[in-house]
Amino acid sequence: MDTPSEGDGEVRIPVTVLTGVLGAGKTTLLRYILEKPHGYRVAVIQNEFSEEMGMEAPLFTDAKGDTIKDVYELPNGCLCCSAKDGLIGMLDVLLEQKDRFDYVLVEATGIADPESVCEVFWVDDGLGSRVYLDGVLALVDAYHVFSYLGKSEAEPEAEKGKALGLEAEALKQVACADVLILNKVDLVSEDRRSRACAVLREINPTARMLESRFAEVPLGEILGLQAFDKDRLAAAVLAIPAMDGQEPGHEHAHSHSDGHGHCNCEGILPRAHGIESVLLHGEDGALYDPDKVRSWMADVLWEGSAGFVYRCKGLFRGPSEEEAEPRETVAHALQGVGKLFEIEEAKVSSAGSKLLFVGRGLKRDALAAGLQKCQADT
C-alpha cells in the first residue's frame, strides 16, 4: 500500500486526508490551495461545496467537452469537487482525468472519524491500484485548542467552562495525524503557543508539527509526505526518543515478564487527555515472527483486547518472509490506522524492536504480554 507505483509501472496518485474540528481553518486552507499561484496541481475533494469557497470558476469538462457535475476547474490549475455522493465515486471520476492533477486532498467533516476515511484506501482494491494514502493532516485552532481537547482549565478566564463538546473527535484527529498544523498562532501568546505544542506532542509524539497564520503553510510540507512508506515509517520509529526524565504526571517505564525475558513498556502520556500512548521495547536480541505479530495485531485492533488503538506504528526484528534458506533476519515495519494494518519488510538497520500504540484505555500489560508471545521459535 505504501509504494507510489505498482508492478506494471503505472504511477499512483497520492491522497492526503485533511481533518480538523469546526472552526480550525480547513476552509481557509482549502481557499489558499485553490486560489493562490503556488504551482501545485491539486484536486480538492470537499464533502460538499461551501458557500465561502465562492465557486465561480469554469466547470470541469471531460475529453468530449461535456461538463462533469460537481467538479470545478480553478484559474490556478487546481480542481475542486464534491464528495456528497460518495468519496470513491468522486475519485473514480477524477482518475479518468488524472493527467490534470498531481495530488488529491480530501477534506473530512469537522466531526469525521479519520479512521473511516483512511480505510477506503486499504479495503478498495480497485482504488488502491490507482491511488495511495499519502498522509493525514490535522488542523488545530491554537486559540481553542484546550477546549477542543477537554482541557478547559487551561483556557483564558473568558473561555473557562466553555468546552466545545468536540473532545473525542479532536483527540482522535490529533492522534491519527502524520502532520499537525497549529493554526491561528498570531492570536495567542508565546506561552500559550508553547503549551499548545507541548499538549499536541504528548498526544502524538511522532507527528510533524507546523504552525500557521490564516492556515497558510508551504504545500511541500503537507503534500507528497509518503507517511506510510515503510522505510520512512521505520526512520520515524527509530527517531522516537527514550522517555527518560519524563515530566511529573507521566507514567514511568516498567517491565513485564512471563519468565522468558522481558520487554519494556513505557506509558508516554498523562491520562488526563483521554488519549494515551504506549511504547514497547522488545527484549534485547529477541526476534519476532511476522505471522505471530499479524495474529496479535488482529486481536488487538479487531477485538479490542488491549483497549481502543487509533494509530500504531513500529519496527521489529524477525525472520525474513522471503522463500530462501537460510532465512535472513530483517527489520519489519508495522503501521495501522483504526482496525486496518499491514506489516512489510523494511530496508533499515535496526538492532532492536520498538512499537508505539496511541489510543484510549490502552492496557499496557496486555500489549507487553502480547508482544512477548510473538517471539519467533528457535
N, C-alpha and C positions, 0 to 999 in steps of 0.2 A: 504493500500500500504506500510505501514511503518513496518509491522511485519515481522521478518525473517522466520516465518513458517506459514503454512496455517492450517486450521482446521483438515485436515487429518494427521497432524504431519510431513508432508514432509518438510524438511529444504530447504529454498530457498537460492540461491546463490547471494551474494552481488555484485553489479556492480558499479564501480566508473568511472566517466567521467573525462577525463583529457583534459583541454583546455590550450591555450597559443598561442600567435601570433608567426609567423615565427621567429626563432632565439632565442626564450625564453629558449630553452633547453629541449624540450619534448623528442627528440630522445636520448639525453644524459641520461635522467631519465629512459627511456624505456630500454636502453642498460644496465644501472645499475641493473634494475629489472631482466632482462633476463640473466645476466652474473654472478652476484655476488652470493656467497653462503649465502644468508640471511635467509634461512629456510622457506620462504613463497612459497606456490604453487599458482602462479598467471597465469591466461590466459590473455595475452595482445592482444587486437584486434586493429590493425592498419588500417588506410584507405587503404593503400597498402604498401607492403614491401619497406622500404628504403634501398638503396644500402649501407648506413652507418651501417645497422644492420648486414651485412655480414652473411646471413643465410646459415651456413654450417652444422648445426646440423641435425640429422636424421629427416625425415618426420614423422608426426603423423599418426598412424595407428589405425584402428578400431578393434573391438573384433575379427574379422576374419583375421586380419593381412593385410588388404587392406589399401593402402595409401589414406589418406584423403587430397584432394587438398587444398593447401594454408594454411595448419596447420603444424607448426614445433614444435618438442619437444626439449627443450634445456637441456644441461647437468645438470643444477641446479634444474631440476624438473618443470620449468615453460614452458608455451606454448606461441607461437607467431603465430598469424594468421591474415589473410587479410579480410577486410570487403568491398573489392572493388565490390563485387556482392550483397551487402546489409547487414546491421547490424543484422537484425532479422534472416536472413538466416544463418549467421555465428554463432549466438548464439544458434540457433536450432541444428546445427552440434555439437557444443561444449557440449551442455547439454545432448547429447547422451552418453557422457563420463564424466559426472560431478564428478565422484568419483576420477578423476585425478587432480582436482584443487579445491581451496577453495575460490578464488576471481577472478573477471573479471575486467580488467582495459581497458576502451575503449578510444582510442585516437581520439580526434576531430581534424580536419584540423585547420591550423592557422587562417583561416577566417571563421570557422564554427560558427553558432549560437548555443550556448549551449542549448537554449530552445528546438530546434528541436530534439536534441539527447535525452534530458530528456523526451520529450513527448512520446517516444517509450515505456517507462516503465509504462506509465499511460494508454495509449489507446489500447495496445495489450493485451487483456485478457488472451490469451493462454500463452504469455510470462510472464505476471505478476504473474501467478500462480507458476512460477518456479524460477524467479529472482526478486530482488527488487533493486531500486536505492539507493545506499549506500551514495553517496555524489558527489559533483562536486569540482574538483581541478582546480585552475588557476595558471599556472606557469608564472612568471613575470620577465623580464630581468631588473635587478637593474640598469644597465648602460644606457639603452634606455627607461626606464620607463616613463620619462616625455614626450619624443617624442611620444611614444605609446598613451599616454593619452591626446595628444594635448596641452602639456604644454611646448613647445619648448623654451620658455623664461627662463625656469629653467635649461636648458642644459648647459654644459660647453661651452666655446666660440667656440670650434671646432665643436660643434654639433648644434649650433643655426641655425635655419632656415631649419633644415633637418627633419621636421616632416615626419613620415613614411606613412601617409595616412591610418593608421590602427586604428584610434581613436575610431570609432564607435564599431568595433569588440572587441577591447581591453577593452573598458569601460564596454561593456555588459558582457564579460567574467569575469571581476573582480566583477561586481555587482551580478552575479549569483552564485559565488563560495561559498562553505562552508569552504574551506581551501585555503589560498593564500600562494604560495611559492615564496618568493623573492629570485631569483637565481642570481648568479654571484656577491655576495656581496663582494667578495675579490677584485673586480675590481673598487670599488668605495670608496670614503672617508666616514668616520663615519658620517659627516654632511649630505652627500648626501643620505646615507642609512637611516638615521633618517627621512629626508624629504620624501623619497620614502614611508617609512612605514606610515607616517602621511597621505599622499595623499591616499594610499590604504585604510587606516582605515576610512577616510572620505567617500570614495565611498561605502565601505561595512563595516559598524560598527559592524556586528555580526560574521564575518568570523574569523576563527583561523588563526594566522599568523606564518609562518615558514620561516626561512632563510637558504640558502644553497650555497655551492660551488660545481660546477660541477653537480648540480641537485641531489646531494646525500642527502636524508632525511631518517629518520627512517621510515620503511614501516608501523610500527604500528601507526604512526601519520597520515597516508593517506589512510589506508585500515581499514575496519571494523568501519567506522565512525558512522553509523546509524544516519546520519544527519537528516533524515526525520522521525525518530521515534518521535511520538507525545510528549512523556514525556521529551525527550532530547530537543526537539524544545521548549517546554514550559519553561524549565530551561534556555535556551539561551535567550528567550524573556524577562524573568524576570530579567536577568542579564544586559539588555541594560541600560546603565547609563542615569540618567537625564541629559539634555543638559544645565545645569546651567553653567554660566561662559564661554560661547562659545567664540571662537576666533573671532576677527574682520573679517567681511566678511560673517559670518554665519547669517542665518535668525533667528530672535528671536522668541520664542514661543508666540503664540497668540491664543485667544479663539474665538469660533464661537457659536452663539446661534440662535435658532429659536423660543425662547420664552418658551422652555420646558427644561430648564437647559442648560448645555453646555458640550462640550468635548474640551480638549486642543489639539492643533495641533502644533507640532514642526517641523520646517524645519532644518535638521541637516547639510546639505551640502551647500557649496558655489556653486552657479550655474555655475561658470566658468568651472567646469569639464565637463559639459554637462550631467552628471548624478547627480541626487539629490535624497534625501530620505525624507520621511515624517513620523513622529512618532505620532500616535494618542493615546491619553489617554481617556478612557471612563469616563463618568460622575461618580462621586463618588456614589457608591451604585447602579448604574444602571445595569439592566440585559438586555441581548441582545438575540433575538430569532435566533437560528441557521438557520432556514429556511429563515428568512429575510436576514441574513448575506450572505447566499448562493446566493440568488437572486441579492443582491447588488454586490457581487463579480463577478457574471456572467456579470453584466452590466459594471463593471469596467474593467475586463480583456478581455471580448469578444467584447464589443462595444467601448472600449477606452474612456469611459465617463469622466475619471479623468486623462487622459494622458496615456503615454506608461509605463506600470508597467512590469518590468523584473522579480522581485522577491518580494514576500510578505510573511510575517510570523507574527503570532500574537497569543494572548491569550485573551479570553473574557469570562466573566461570563454570564451564562444563564441557562434556564431550561434544565434538562436532557431530552434526546430523548428516554429514556427507557420507555416502556409502564408500568408505575406504578403510583399509586396515593397514597399520593400527589406527584407531580413532584418535584424531588430534584433539588436544584441549584448546578451546577457543572461548572468546567472550560472546555472550548472548545479550541482546538488548530487549528489554521488556517495556512496552508502553500501552497505556489504556486510558479510555475516557468512558465513564459510566460502566456499562456492562460489556463493553467491547474492548478487546485487547489483542495484541499479537506479539510474538517472540521471534526474533531473527538473529542470525549470527552477525556480529559487528566486527569490522576490521579496526580494532583498537587494542592497545596494550594495557592490560589491567591485571594486577596481581591478586585482586580481591573481588568481593561481591558486595553490592550496595543497592538497596531497593527503597524507594520513597513512596509512601501512601499518603494521600490527602483526602480527608472526608469528615464525616460526622460520627461520633460514637465509636471510634476505632478501638478494637480490642487488641492491645499491644501483645499480650501473652499469646493469643490465638495466632497472630501474624508471625511471631517469632517461632512458635512451635510448628506452624505450617511450613515455614522455610526450612527448618531443621529436618523435617521429614522428606524434603525433596533432594537430599544428598544422593549422589549417584552411587550405585552399587560398586563395590571394589572387588 
